[in-house]
């Protein structure tokens, strides 16, 4: 069975959702028969390459909040991350265009190192003070993931390399009705949106294994936190 996961490195709920999915997969009896493929989804595709800035300032501007309120928003996400055993920095991170990261992830997929690069990119973005919007950082991550340095540099230098693959993933997500991430499609039979609890993913895997048609997961919180074109889930004002 194949599980396709649409996500973006800039999406904290994708980071958390991946960890929850992997816990759900570990509890699935047929886990050794599951192929996981990560697909591209840009939350801010129109942001210019090189246009980066602090996450807290971006959140405050996007939602009309103060910097203290933006910190509270990040603390809410951090609490969820920590509950999954993930590190999460609430300050000092930046935000920018993720197209190059997605292109490198397609190279990594061809070389059998996609999951390794994705984990390293998430960690760099959310748990370390390493900007994934810097070409040298991306090359270093690619090498850490087991890719050839010269090949990674060649991909980044050629803006057309894997560009069509990224756009194809995004077009397919739109055709499947995904307007936010993370978005999980199980064997093209079952769909799960958002960073659901691990047990929901186990349930979805079991139902997809039984050959049911694509539909929301029964009993799942369909309002699970996710990121979309208008941003990520924002907790209400106190």
C-alpha positions as semicolon CSV with decimal commas, in nm:
position;residue;x (nm);y (nm);z (nm)
1;X;0,000;0,000;0,000
2;X;0,127;0,348;-0,083
3;X;0,082;0,652;0,140
4;X;0,141;0,992;-0,021
5;X;0,198;1,289;0,207
6;X;0,171;1,645;0,077
7;X;0,361;1,887;0,302
8;X;0,579;2,196;0,319
9;X;0,896;2,249;0,521
10;X;0,755;2,583;0,640
11;X;0,449;2,410;0,793
12;X;0,486;2,327;1,165
13;X;0,183;2,096;1,157
14;X;0,352;1,898;0,879
15;X;0,653;1,853;1,107
16;X;0,426;1,739;1,391
17;X;0,194;1,543;1,162
18;X;0,484;1,342;1,019
19;X;0,583;1,231;1,369
20;X;0,225;1,138;1,453
21;X;0,181;0,948;1,127
22;X;0,498;0,751;1,190
23;X;0,370;0,653;1,536
24;X;0,040;0,548;1,380
25;X;0,225;0,351;1,112
26;X;0,435;0,174;1,376
27;X;0,114;0,043;1,533
28;X;-0,022;-0,084;1,198
29;X;0,003;-0,462;1,154
30;X;0,099;-0,435;0,783
31;X;0,351;-0,152;0,827
32;X;0,621;-0,342;0,639
33;X;0,398;-0,341;0,331
34;X;0,352;0,037;0,328
35;X;0,548;0,264;0,091
36;X;0,558;0,628;0,201
37;X;0,609;0,900;-0,062
38;X;0,643;1,268;0,027
39;X;0,502;1,518;-0,221
40;X;0,545;1,891;-0,267
41;X;0,310;2,166;-0,151
42;X;0,418;2,530;-0,120
43;X;0,228;2,735;0,134
44;X;0,361;3,061;-0,008
45;X;0,445;2,989;-0,375
46;X;0,436;3,355;-0,476
47;X;0,700;3,464;-0,224
48;X;1,013;3,575;-0,406
49;X;1,324;3,363;-0,374
50;X;1,559;3,532;-0,130
51;X;1,274;3,716;0,045
52;X;1,321;3,588;0,399
53;X;1,232;3,731;0,737
54;X;1,173;3,639;1,101
55;X;0,882;3,402;1,162
56;X;0,748;3,600;1,458
57;X;0,728;3,921;1,255
58;X;0,559;3,734;0,970
59;X;0,297;3,587;1,207
60;X;0,230;3,923;1,373
61;X;0,182;4,096;1,036
62;X;-0,029;3,817;0,882
63;X;-0,272;3,792;1,173
64;X;-0,264;4,151;1,298
65;X;-0,113;4,048;1,630
66;X;0,155;4,190;1,855
67;X;0,492;4,018;1,877
68;X;0,395;3,887;2,223
69;X;0,080;3,735;2,075
70;X;0,285;3,582;1,795
71;X;0,513;3,428;2,058
72;X;0,206;3,280;2,228
73;X;0,099;3,129;1,896
74;X;0,441;2,972;1,856
75;X;0,430;2,845;2,215
76;X;0,103;2,665;2,131
77;X;0,270;2,489;1,839
78;X;0,582;2,416;2,044
79;X;0,371;2,247;2,312
80;X;0,227;2,012;2,050
81;X;0,572;1,943;1,908
82;X;0,719;1,868;2,249
83;X;0,435;1,625;2,321
84;X;0,558;1,422;2,021
85;X;0,919;1,432;2,138
86;X;1,017;1,699;1,885
87;X;1,238;2,000;1,949
88;X;1,089;2,336;1,850
89;X;1,237;2,685;1,862
90;X;0,979;2,957;1,923
91;X;1,216;3,238;1,833
92;X;1,507;3,296;1,596
93;X;1,361;3,113;1,295
94;X;1,302;3,264;0,952
95;X;1,045;3,220;0,677
96;X;1,079;3,221;0,300
97;X;1,024;3,050;-0,035
98;X;1,051;2,668;-0,017
99;X;1,067;2,584;-0,389
100;X;1,437;2,491;-0,385
101;X;1,387;2,260;-0,088
102;X;1,111;2,077;-0,274
103;X;1,331;2,042;-0,581
104;X;1,607;1,886;-0,372
105;X;1,355;1,650;-0,211
106;X;1,268;1,520;-0,558
107;X;1,636;1,452;-0,621
108;X;1,651;1,275;-0,285
109;X;1,349;1,067;-0,380
110;X;1,527;0,944;-0,693
111;X;1,832;0,854;-0,483
112;X;1,631;0,677;-0,213
113;X;1,711;0,942;0,052
114;X;1,391;1,147;0,056
115;X;1,284;1,069;0,411
116;X;1,633;1,135;0,543
117;X;1,652;1,477;0,378
118;X;1,300;1,569;0,489
119;X;1,376;1,487;0,853
120;X;1,698;1,688;0,841
121;X;1,523;1,985;0,679
122;X;1,244;1,982;0,938
123;X;1,498;1,965;1,220
124;X;1,705;2,247;1,073
125;X;1,398;2,467;1,025
126;X;1,215;2,405;1,352
127;X;1,472;2,284;1,603
128;X;1,799;2,449;1,501
129;X;1,910;2,797;1,409
130;X;1,991;2,691;1,051
131;X;1,814;2,867;0,767
132;X;1,674;2,622;0,512
133;X;1,642;2,921;0,276
134;X;2,020;2,943;0,238
135;X;2,174;2,747;-0,050
136;X;2,482;2,641;0,146
137;X;2,264;2,508;0,427
138;X;2,060;2,309;0,175
139;X;2,375;2,159;0,026
140;X;2,499;2,066;0,373
141;X;2,166;1,901;0,455
142;X;2,171;1,711;0,126
143;X;2,518;1,576;0,203
144;X;2,409;1,480;0,557
145;X;2,119;1,291;0,400
146;X;2,359;1,093;0,182
147;X;2,334;1,283;-0,146
148;X;2,626;1,378;-0,365
149;X;2,737;1,737;-0,302
150;X;2,811;1,818;-0,665
151;X;2,474;1,680;-0,775
152;X;2,289;1,880;-0,508
153;X;2,471;2,198;-0,612
154;X;2,387;2,132;-0,977
155;X;2,016;2,101;-0,896
156;X;2,014;2,426;-0,700
157;X;2,204;2,606;-0,977
158;X;1,954;2,498;-1,243
159;X;1,616;2,650;-1,159
160;X;1,443;2,415;-1,403
161;X;1,573;2,098;-1,235
162;X;1,275;1,910;-1,085
163;X;1,061;2,223;-1,120
164;X;0,802;2,032;-1,323
165;X;0,795;1,756;-1,060
166;X;0,715;2,009;-0,788
167;X;0,441;2,169;-0,998
168;X;0,297;1,828;-1,087
169;X;0,269;1,741;-0,716
170;X;0,096;2,070;-0,645
171;X;-0,142;2,030;-0,936
172;X;-0,230;1,680;-0,821
173;X;-0,296;1,805;-0,468
174;X;-0,542;2,058;-0,609
175;X;-0,714;1,786;-0,812
176;X;-0,753;1,580;-0,495
177;X;-0,908;1,877;-0,317
178;X;-0,618;1,956;-0,085
179;X;-0,607;2,324;0,008
180;X;-0,390;2,279;0,315
181;X;-0,122;2,054;0,458
182;X;-0,035;1,805;0,584
183;X;-0,257;1,600;0,354
184;X;-0,233;1,222;0,348
185;X;-0,368;0,995;0,074
186;X;-0,365;0,623;0,147
187;X;-0,350;0,399;-0,158
188;X;-0,569;0,654;-0,341
189;X;-0,855;0,514;-0,133
190;X;-0,854;0,717;0,186
191;X;-0,779;1,079;0,271
192;X;-0,667;1,231;0,601
193;X;-0,618;1,606;0,654
194;X;-0,420;1,778;0,926
195;X;-0,192;1,666;1,205
196;X;-0,427;1,404;1,344
197;X;-0,349;1,191;1,653
198;X;-0,143;0,877;1,590
199;X;-0,437;0,646;1,654
200;X;-0,636;0,814;1,377
201;X;-0,360;0,734;1,130
202;X;-0,359;0,372;1,245
203;X;-0,735;0,357;1,193
204;X;-0,703;0,512;0,847
205;X;-0,432;0,264;0,747
206;X;-0,649;-0,026;0,861
207;X;-0,951;0,101;0,670
208;X;-0,750;0,175;0,356
209;X;-0,602;-0,175;0,375
210;X;-0,955;-0,310;0,365
211;X;-1,007;-0,129;0,034
212;X;-1,254;0,140;0,130
213;X;-1,308;0,442;-0,098
214;X;-1,149;0,784;-0,050
215;X;-1,337;0,973;0,221
216;X;-1,270;1,156;0,550
217;X;-1,164;0,927;0,831
218;X;-1,456;0,812;1,043
219;X;-1,426;0,947;1,394
220;X;-1,136;1,175;1,308
221;X;-1,123;1,539;1,403
222;X;-1,169;1,688;1,058
223;X;-1,066;2,024;1,205
224;X;-0,721;1,897;1,303
225;X;-0,461;2,168;1,294
226;X;-0,303;2,228;0,956
227;X;-0,147;2,497;0,740
228;X;-0,311;2,645;0,432
229;X;-0,273;2,938;0,193
230;X;-0,393;3,176;0,465
231;X;-0,149;3,043;0,721
232;X;-0,151;2,795;1,006
233;X;-0,410;2,733;1,273
234;X;-0,425;3,026;1,511
235;X;-0,540;2,978;1,870
236;X;-0,812;3,223;1,978
237;X;-0,723;3,534;2,174
238;X;-0,730;3,481;2,548
